[in-house]
Amino acid sequence: MNCHVKDKLVSQLIALNNKLNLLSPDLVHGDKERAEVQERRESLCAEIKHHRTKGHEGKPCPAAR
């Protein structure tokens, strides 16, 4: 079973992971930008976890199984 909400959240997380990987400390990007991306990534992880457990009117997401 698919869940469009979960798929969208996971896609956003993948994009942030890719961005975080590109923001190498060796490049021009500063620690602040990396920290902001990391913070958003952690927020998305929490959102995905919450959606899996109670994202469908307080019930677990059927796609999380």
N, CA, C and O atoms as a Tinker XYZ file with bonds, in Angstrom:
   260  protein
     1  N      0.844000   -1.179000    0.000000    73     2
     2  CA     0.000000    0.000000    0.000000    64     1     3
     3  C      0.894000    1.249000    0.000000    63     2     4     5
     4  O      1.912000    1.297000    0.690000    81     3
     5  N      0.503000    2.233000   -0.767000    73     3     6
     6  CA     1.250000    3.486000   -0.849000    64     5     7
     7  C      0.572000    4.578000   -0.038000    63     6     8     9
     8  O     -0.645000    4.578000    0.149000    81     7
     9  N      1.374000    5.487000    0.428000    73     7    10
    10  CA     0.872000    6.655000    1.148000    64     9    11
    11  C      1.594000    7.861000    0.549000    63    10    12    13
    12  O      2.816000    7.973000    0.653000    81    11
    13  N      0.849000    8.748000   -0.069000    73    11    14
    14  CA     1.452000    9.904000   -0.735000    64    13    15
    15  C      2.123000   10.846000    0.258000    63    14    16    17
    16  O      3.145000   11.454000   -0.058000    81    15
    17  N      1.560000   10.972000    1.449000    73    15    18
    18  CA     2.166000   11.844000    2.471000    64    17    19
    19  C      3.531000   11.303000    2.859000    63    18    20    21
    20  O      4.513000   12.044000    2.886000    81    19
    21  N      3.593000   10.001000    3.161000    73    19    22
    22  CA     4.869000    9.387000    3.541000    64    21    23
    23  C      5.872000    9.503000    2.398000    63    22    24    25
    24  O      7.034000    9.842000    2.620000    81    23
    25  N      5.421000    9.219000    1.169000    73    23    26
    26  CA     6.309000    9.299000    0.014000    64    25    27
    27  C      6.881000   10.709000   -0.153000    63    26    28    29
    28  O      8.061000   10.881000   -0.461000    81    27
    29  N      6.025000   11.714000    0.057000    73    27    30
    30  CA     6.474000   13.105000   -0.074000    64    29    31
    31  C      7.509000   13.441000    1.001000    63    30    32    33
    32  O      8.527000   14.070000    0.709000    81    31
    33  N      7.250000   13.022000    2.247000    73    31    34
    34  CA     8.190000   13.290000    3.338000    64    33    35
    35  C      9.522000   12.597000    3.090000    63    34    36    37
    36  O     10.582000   13.185000    3.301000    81    35
    37  N      9.467000   11.351000    2.644000    73    35    38
    38  CA    10.706000   10.607000    2.379000    64    37    39
    39  C     11.480000   11.248000    1.225000    63    38    40    41
    40  O     12.708000   11.320000    1.266000    81    39
    41  N     10.771000   11.710000    0.203000    73    39    42
    42  CA    11.444000   12.390000   -0.914000    64    41    43
    43  C     12.153000   13.661000   -0.445000    63    42    44    45
    44  O     13.269000   13.958000   -0.872000    81    43
    45  N     11.485000   14.404000    0.443000    73    43    46
    46  CA    12.111000   15.619000    0.990000    64    45    47
    47  C     13.349000   15.262000    1.801000    63    46    48    49
    48  O     14.360000   15.961000    1.737000    81    47
    49  N     13.271000   14.171000    2.566000    73    47    50
    50  CA    14.410000   13.736000    3.368000    64    49    51
    51  C     15.575000   13.323000    2.470000    63    50    52    53
    52  O     16.725000   13.662000    2.750000    81    51
    53  N     15.288000   12.609000    1.415000    73    51    54
    54  CA    16.341000   12.198000    0.480000    64    53    55
    55  C     17.005000   13.425000   -0.141000    63    54    56    57
    56  O     18.229000   13.478000   -0.262000    81    55
    57  N     16.203000   14.404000   -0.532000    73    55    58
    58  CA    16.754000   15.630000   -1.118000    64    57    59
    59  C     17.649000   16.358000   -0.113000    63    58    60    61
    60  O     18.716000   16.856000   -0.474000    81    59
    61  N     17.214000   16.418000    1.140000    73    59    62
    62  CA    18.035000   17.075000    2.165000    64    61    63
    63  C     19.317000   16.298000    2.428000    63    62    64    65
    64  O     20.378000   16.894000    2.612000    81    63
    65  N     19.226000   14.976000    2.448000    73    63    66
    66  CA    20.434000   14.163000    2.631000    64    65    67
    67  C     21.426000   14.427000    1.505000    63    66    68    69
    68  O     22.629000   14.550000    1.735000    81    67
    69  N     20.903000   14.513000    0.286000    73    67    70
    70  CA    21.779000   14.810000   -0.856000    64    69    71
    71  C     22.402000   16.191000   -0.723000    63    70    72    73
    72  O     23.588000   16.373000   -0.997000    81    71
    73  N     21.595000   17.166000   -0.300000    73    71    74
    74  CA    22.115000   18.522000   -0.129000    64    73    75
    75  C     23.173000   18.549000    0.969000    63    74    76    77
    76  O     24.207000   19.202000    0.828000    81    75
    77  N     22.909000   17.843000    2.053000    73    75    78
    78  CA    23.863000   17.805000    3.163000    64    77    79
    79  C     25.175000   17.182000    2.705000    63    78    80    81
    80  O     26.250000   17.634000    3.098000    81    79
    81  N     25.090000   16.159000    1.884000    73    79    82
    82  CA    26.305000   15.525000    1.361000    64    81    83
    83  C     27.086000   16.470000    0.460000    63    82    84    85
    84  O     28.314000   16.408000    0.407000    81    83
    85  N     26.377000   17.346000   -0.248000    73    83    86
    86  CA    27.047000   18.291000   -1.145000    64    85    87
    87  C     27.669000   19.464000   -0.392000    63    86    88    89
    88  O     28.591000   20.106000   -0.897000    81    87
    89  N     27.173000   19.746000    0.807000    73    87    90
    90  CA    27.685000   20.882000    1.582000    64    89    91
    91  C     28.917000   20.459000    2.378000    63    90    92    93
    92  O     28.944000   20.535000    3.606000    81    91
    93  N     29.884000   20.035000    1.678000    73    91    94
    94  CA    31.126000   19.586000    2.290000    64    93    95
    95  C     31.824000   20.756000    2.980000    63    94    96    97
    96  O     31.821000   21.873000    2.463000    81    95
    97  N     32.417000   20.505000    4.136000    73    95    98
    98  CA    33.164000   21.576000    4.825000    64    97    99
    99  C     34.315000   22.125000    3.990000    63    98   100   101
   100  O     34.767000   23.249000    4.207000    81    99
   101  N     34.786000   21.328000    3.036000    73    99   102
   102  CA    35.880000   21.768000    2.179000    64   101   103
   103  C     35.434000   22.820000    1.161000    63   102   104   105
   104  O     36.256000   23.532000    0.585000    81   103
   105  N     34.128000   22.903000    0.954000    73   103   106
   106  CA    33.604000   23.862000   -0.015000    64   105   107
   107  C     33.375000   25.207000    0.657000    63   106   108   109
   108  O     33.726000   25.398000    1.821000    81   107
   109  N     32.791000   26.126000   -0.078000    73   107   110
   110  CA    32.581000   27.488000    0.403000    64   109   111
   111  C     31.520000   27.545000    1.509000    63   110   112   113
   112  O     31.544000   28.455000    2.338000    81   111
   113  N     30.605000   26.596000    1.528000    73   111   114
   114  CA    29.479000   26.614000    2.458000    64   113   115
   115  C     29.950000   26.600000    3.906000    63   114   116   117
   116  O     30.888000   25.889000    4.265000    81   115
   117  N     29.287000   27.391000    4.717000    73   115   118
   118  CA    29.676000   27.507000    6.108000    64   117   119
   119  C     28.951000   26.525000    7.002000    63   118   120   121
   120  O     28.029000   25.826000    6.582000    81   119
   121  N     29.392000   26.494000    8.239000    73   119   122
   122  CA    28.801000   25.611000    9.229000    64   121   123
   123  C     27.333000   25.944000    9.477000    63   122   124   125
   124  O     26.531000   25.054000    9.760000    81   123
   125  N     26.982000   27.222000    9.372000    73   123   126
   126  CA    25.610000   27.637000    9.627000    64   125   127
   127  C     24.654000   26.988000    8.625000    63   126   128   129
   128  O     23.595000   26.490000    9.008000    81   127
   129  N     25.026000   26.996000    7.349000    73   127   130
   130  CA    24.174000   26.402000    6.324000    64   129   131
   131  C     24.039000   24.892000    6.539000    63   130   132   133
   132  O     22.946000   24.339000    6.416000    81   131
   133  N     25.143000   24.237000    6.858000    73   131   134
   134  CA    25.095000   22.792000    7.147000    64   133   135
   135  C     24.210000   22.527000    8.356000    63   134   136   137
   136  O     23.441000   21.565000    8.353000    81   135
   137  N     24.300000   23.347000    9.375000    73   135   138
   138  CA    23.499000   23.160000   10.590000    64   137   139
   139  C     22.010000   23.335000   10.288000    63   138   140   141
   140  O     21.176000   22.600000   10.818000    81   139
   141  N     21.680000   24.303000    9.442000    73   139   142
   142  CA    20.278000   24.527000    9.080000    64   141   143
   143  C     19.713000   23.326000    8.325000    63   142   144   145
   144  O     18.589000   22.900000    8.589000    81   143
   145  N     20.485000   22.781000    7.392000    73   143   146
   146  CA    20.038000   21.621000    6.629000    64   145   147
   147  C     19.900000   20.420000    7.566000    63   146   148   149
   148  O     18.933000   19.664000    7.473000    81   147
   149  N     20.857000   20.248000    8.455000    73   147   150
   150  CA    20.816000   19.134000    9.409000    64   149   151
   151  C     19.602000   19.257000   10.331000    63   150   152   153
   152  O     18.959000   18.256000   10.644000    81   151
   153  N     19.289000   20.473000   10.762000    73   151   154
   154  CA    18.130000   20.695000   11.625000    64   153   155
   155  C     16.833000   20.348000   10.892000    63   154   156   157
   156  O     15.947000   19.716000   11.467000    81   155
   157  N     16.718000   20.755000    9.642000    73   155   158
   158  CA    15.530000   20.445000    8.838000    64   157   159
   159  C     15.424000   18.941000    8.614000    63   158   160   161
   160  O     14.327000   18.381000    8.629000    81   159
   161  N     16.561000   18.291000    8.408000    73   159   162
   162  CA    16.597000   16.835000    8.226000    64   161   163
   163  C     16.071000   16.132000    9.470000    63   162   164   165
   164  O     15.259000   15.212000    9.370000    81   163
   165  N     16.525000   16.559000   10.632000    73   163   166
   166  CA    16.071000   15.955000   11.886000    64   165   167
   167  C     14.574000   16.181000   12.089000    63   166   168   169
   168  O     13.867000   15.303000   12.582000    81   167
   169  N     14.100000   17.363000   11.706000    73   167   170
   170  CA    12.683000   17.676000   11.806000    64   169   171
   171  C     11.864000   16.757000   10.891000    63   170   172   173
   172  O     10.811000   16.260000   11.290000    81   171
   173  N     12.345000   16.538000    9.681000    73   171   174
   174  CA    11.653000   15.636000    8.751000    64   173   175
   175  C     11.635000   14.209000    9.279000    63   174   176   177
   176  O     10.622000   13.520000    9.156000    81   175
   177  N     12.732000   13.757000    9.860000    73   175   178
   178  CA    12.782000   12.410000   10.437000    64   177   179
   179  C     11.720000   12.265000   11.523000    63   178   180   181
   180  O     11.034000   11.245000   11.588000    81   179
   181  N     11.582000   13.269000   12.367000    73   179   182
   182  CA    10.569000   13.242000   13.421000    64   181   183
   183  C      9.164000   13.257000   12.823000    63   182   184   185
   184  O      8.268000   12.568000   13.312000    81   183
   185  N      8.978000   14.041000   11.770000    73   183   186
   186  CA     7.679000   14.118000   11.102000    64   185   187
   187  C      7.310000   12.771000   10.470000    63   186   188   189
   188  O      6.158000   12.345000   10.542000    81   187
   189  N      8.281000   12.109000    9.857000    73   187   190
   190  CA     8.047000   10.796000    9.260000    64   189   191
   191  C      7.691000    9.784000   10.344000    63   190   192   193
   192  O      6.761000    8.993000   10.184000    81   191
   193  N      8.432000    9.814000   11.443000    73   191   194
   194  CA     8.160000    8.892000   12.548000    64   193   195
   195  C      6.746000    9.109000   13.092000    63   194   196   197
   196  O      6.016000    8.149000   13.335000    81   195
   197  N      6.368000   10.365000   13.281000    73   195   198
   198  CA     5.026000   10.673000   13.771000    64   197   199
   199  C      3.975000   10.211000   12.775000    63   198   200   201
   200  O      2.955000    9.645000   13.168000    81   199
   201  N      4.214000   10.448000   11.484000    73   199   202
   202  CA     3.252000   10.041000   10.461000    64   201   203
   203  C      3.082000    8.524000   10.455000    63   202   204   205
   204  O      1.969000    8.019000   10.306000    81   203
   205  N      4.177000    7.809000   10.616000    73   203   206
   206  CA     4.091000    6.342000   10.631000    64   205   207
   207  C      3.222000    5.841000   11.781000    63   206   208   209
   208  O      2.489000    4.864000   11.625000    81   207
   209  N      3.301000    6.500000   12.926000    73   207   210
   210  CA     2.564000    6.023000   14.094000    64   209   211
   211  C      1.158000    6.585000   14.205000    63   210   212   213
   212  O      0.252000    5.872000   14.637000    81   211
   213  N      0.944000    7.848000   13.827000    73   211   214
   214  CA    -0.374000    8.461000   14.032000    64   213   215
   215  C     -0.783000    9.408000   12.918000    63   214   216   217
   216  O     -1.546000   10.345000   13.155000    81   215
   217  N     -0.303000    9.188000   11.734000    73   215   218
   218  CA    -0.515000   10.138000   10.649000    64   217   219
   219  C     -1.839000   10.062000    9.922000    63   218   220   221
   220  O     -2.147000   10.930000    9.105000    81   219
   221  N     -2.627000    9.041000   10.204000    73   219   222
   222  CA    -3.907000    8.876000    9.517000    64   221   223
   223  C     -5.030000    8.910000   10.547000    63   222   224   225
   224  O     -5.513000    7.878000   11.014000    81   223
   225  N     -5.425000   10.129000   10.880000    73   223   226
   226  CA    -6.491000   10.347000   11.870000    64   225   227
   227  C     -6.177000    9.619000   13.174000    63   226   228   229
   228  O     -7.046000    8.981000   13.768000    81   227
   229  N     -4.942000    9.722000   13.602000    73   227   230
   230  CA    -4.516000    9.111000   14.856000    64   229   231
   231  C     -4.165000    7.639000   14.762000    63   230   232   233
   232  O     -3.845000    7.013000   15.772000    81   231
   233  N     -4.221000    7.078000   13.561000    73   231   234
   234  CA    -3.922000    5.657000   13.362000    64   233   235
   235  C     -2.623000    5.517000   12.585000    63   234   236   237
   236  O     -2.229000    6.436000   11.867000    81   235
   237  N     -1.946000    4.368000   12.722000    73   235   238
   238  CA    -0.688000    4.157000   11.995000    64   237   239
   239  C     -0.871000    4.220000   10.481000    63   238   240   241
   240  O     -1.925000    3.879000    9.943000    81   239
   241  N      0.177000    4.661000    9.824000    73   239   242
   242  CA     0.186000    4.722000    8.361000    64   241   243
   243  C      0.230000    3.292000    7.814000    63   242   244   245
   244  O      1.118000    2.522000    8.179000    81   243
   245  N     -0.717000    2.930000    6.947000    73   243   246
   246  CA    -0.725000    1.564000    6.404000    64   245   247
   247  C      0.491000    1.264000    5.521000    63   246   248   249
   248  O      0.837000    0.098000    5.334000    81   247
   249  N      1.129000    2.276000    4.988000    73   247   250
   250  CA     2.300000    2.062000    4.137000    64   249   251
   251  C      3.567000    1.842000    4.942000    63   250   252   253
   252  O      4.601000    1.504000    4.366000    81   251
   253  N      3.521000    2.021000    6.250000    73   251   254
   254  CA     4.709000    1.892000    7.086000    64   253   255
   255  C      5.028000    0.443000    7.425000    63   254   256   257
   256  O      6.073000    0.156000    8.008000    81   255
   257  N      4.157000   -0.445000    7.074000    73   255   258
   258  CA     4.378000   -1.878000    7.408000    64   257   259
   259  C      5.357000   -2.529000    6.502000    63   258   260
   260  O      5.644000   -3.717000    6.654000    81   259
